[in-house]
Amino acid sequence: MKSNSLADTCSHFFKIILPDTLQHKELGIPEKFVKKFGDGLCSAATLTVPNGRAWQVGLRKDGETICFSNGWHDFVEYHSISAGYFLLFKYIKNSNFHVLIFKKTACEINYPDNGQEPENGDFDTRGKTCETENLVEENNGPRQGKLNSDELLHCKRRRLDINDEDELELFSVLEDMRIIMSRRYKNLAAEEKKMLISAARLFKPTNPSFMTLLRTSSMCHRLYMPLEFTDKYLHRNDASIKLKVSDGREWSVQLSRNRDRGWIYTQRGWNAFSKDMDLQPGDVCVFELIRMEDPLMKVSVFAASKRVHLSG
């Protein structure tokens, strides 16, 4: 009888999320699974959910015990996993797992959209950028991952050539990291481009993100969020978001929507955040969405070594 290769390489286990699991921000892998497959696990695992999104999560090994550790809590927060949830893991091979998430109702959750590039994004193919106002997509079907060159040919876009290496590198970096940047940023100075590149490479967000350059003092008091980001990742009834920085501090910020254009911008709470973080024109902020329900965003600030004061 021939060996069933799938059975040889694939196994399942489930975990019920307990309050202690959430408190310790780690998830232990069952001992029997570790005995069978532990030798083949490396220091990091890939967790893939049904929408195709893949998460890199560290594996902490202590004797015969193995836990999902670094990055696990981000996975939990992003999917709003709470005590009583049921997770089913299917091991493929090479430290790759497929994960199904079930709520306390015993029904599977609605998975957030895959961290795909915006349909009306600020950039398309490497070396090109385009404006997004009044764009129409001819192909309105579902998209998985990055737009490929064939799909891009079906987009009615007005393209702007990138004439210098700094701008080419900037949009190449943003494309690779899937960071959305508002269409408002045009005619960037060389110093600004280098700062944006440095910030993207330094913070390396792994969740849906957008980047802003505080070009004027007014942006330190009100921030317009990119439409490409808010349309994809925020609910229309979201009236506020929470902003969190690396030292654990959090701010609640009220949101308002421009009725004509649909833009979402910050209101009450943003001034306090800006003041506490000492935001100045020329600073770069990276906003990373780590939880969709009751939205929570991690904010990283790249302070300009030389303040840039621009009128637009």
Secondary structure, DSSP 8 states (H G I E B T S, - for coil): ----HHHHH-EEEEEE--HHHHHHT-EE--HHHHHHHGGG--SEEEEE-TTS-EEEEEEEEETTEEEE-TTHHHHHHHTT--TT-EEEEEE-STTEEEEEEE-TTSSB------S---TT-SB-STTEEE--TT-EES--S---SS--HHHHTTEE--EEE--SHHHHHHHHHHHHHTEEE-TT--S--HHHHHHHHHHHHHH---SSEEEEE--SGGGGT--EE-HHHHHHHS-TT--EEEEE-TTS-EEEEEEEE-TTT--EEE-TTHHHHHHHTT--TT-EEEEEEEETTTTEEEEEEE--SS------
